[in-house]
Structure formats: C-alpha cells, structure tokens
C-alpha cells in the first residue's frame, strides 16, 4: 500500500480496496519502474539490462530482478514461479508470474510484458479482470 493510498478514499466514501487490486497495482508500479529513477529504495524496480546480448541471459536476469522486487517490496504475496512465455517475436519478452496472496491463499496468475509494460491478471474476477500499466 502506498503512502498516499492510506489517505485516499474510493467513490463510495469508504476505504480504498487494498485487496487483489492493490496488490496488482503495486506490482505494476514495481515492475514498470526503472531502478534509480522511480524510488530511493535500493534495488526497487528493474535495472537497465543493455549489457546482455543473449535472450536467455536477459530472461534470467529479468526473472531474478522480478523475484527480488516481489520478495522485497510486495510482502502480501508469495512468488511461486516465474517463467518466460513463448511468443513469436524474438525482440519481445513476456513472463508468467504465479503468486499466492499470503492472507487469503488465493492464487494469482499474471503475465508481465517487458516491452509493452503491462501486467495482465488471468484469474481475476470478471468484473475486475484486465490489464494494469
């Protein structure tokens, strides 16, 4: 939960929803932040990966960054698995994240596209399903 979310209220006058939507929103912020540009926190966000020339090396490095950031900055979920999605474009990477909400033990299946920078939640309730950027 961000600092400002603690003071914001939703349209019905109640507290903000800090459930799944809050988790996904926070993950989206983390994964779309470039390290050293969006936060003063050490290691927050994804660093520049221009030193990698191999797609496999780049994929492994990004998966390590995702794992570190989720474990460090989104304590409400447990990361179960990260895998590279099979896509036909050799210049794009997409990752499937399998997480579990610690409080409710609800599982989350998300796809993160490193180029379009969107986080798509697969098993969200239909009324809330969609992409987060």
N, C-alpha and C positions, 0 to 999 in steps of 0.2 A: 504494500500500500504506500503510495507516495505521500509526501508531507502535505501537499495541497488537497489530496483526496480526503484527508481527515476533516477538512473544513467545508467541503463541497457537499451539497445535498442534491438528490435527484428531483425530478419534476413533481413527484407526489409529496414532497416535503419530508420524506424520510431520509435515512442514511443512504449513502451510496452502496451499490451492490459490490461487496468485496469478495464474492464467491468466485466462480469459474471465470466470469467476465473480467474481474480484477486481476486474476492470475494471468490470463491470456494477454490482457493489456500490458501488464508488467513485462511478460516475456517478450512481447513485441517491441517494447521500448528497449529492453536489454539487447536483443538480437539485432536491432536496427541502429544501435549507437556505435559509432566508430570510437575505439579506445582513445582516451586522452582528449576527446573533443566534446563529449556529452556529459561527463561526470568527473568529479575529483576523486572518485573511488578507484583504488588500484585494481587494474585488471577488468574494470567494468566495460563491457562492450566487446566488439570483435575488432582485433587489430588489423593493420594493413598486412596483406599476405602476398605482396608483389615478389618476394624472394623465391616463391615456389614456381617451378616450371612444369612440374608433373601434376596432372589432375589428381592422381592418387595421393600424393603428398599434400596437396592443397586440401583435399577432402578430409584427410586425417587431422590436419592442423585445425580446420574449422570445427570439426567434431570435438576436438579437445577444448577449444575455446567455448563452444556451446555448453559442454559438460561443466567446465569451470564456472561459467557465468550462472548457470541454473543452480548449481550447488552452492554458490556463494551469495547470490542476490535474489533468489526466489525460493525461500525456505519452505513455502507452503506445498511444494511438490517434490516428489522423488522421481528422478530420471531413471527410467527402466532401461531404455535402449535408444540409440541413435543409429540410423542407417542412411546411406546415400540412396536416393530414389533414382530409378532408371529412367532417364529422359533422353530423347533422341538428339538434342542439341549438345554438341561437345563443348560449347562455350558457356553453358549454364550448369549450375549445381542446385540440387534440391535435396533436403534432408527430411526424413520422417522421424519425429520425436515421439516416443512412448513414455508418458508420465503417469504418475498416480498422485492424486490430491491426498496429502497426508491426513487431513482432518476427516474426510468422508470416505477415503479409499476408492473414490471414483477414478476411473482411468480416463486419460485424455490422449487422443491420437491426433497429432498435429503434423503439418507439413510446413517447412520453412524453406522458402526460395531465396537464395542468397543474392540473386540478381534483381528480381522484382521487389525484394524485401517485404514479402507478405508472409503472414503466419495464418494458415488455414486450419481451422479446427474441424476434424472429421466427425466426431461423435458428440457434438454439441446438440442440445435440444433444438429442434427445427426452428423454433421461434427466435433463437439466438445464433443459429449457425451462420458462419460466414468467414470472411477474411478480415484480418486485422493488419493494418500497416503502421 
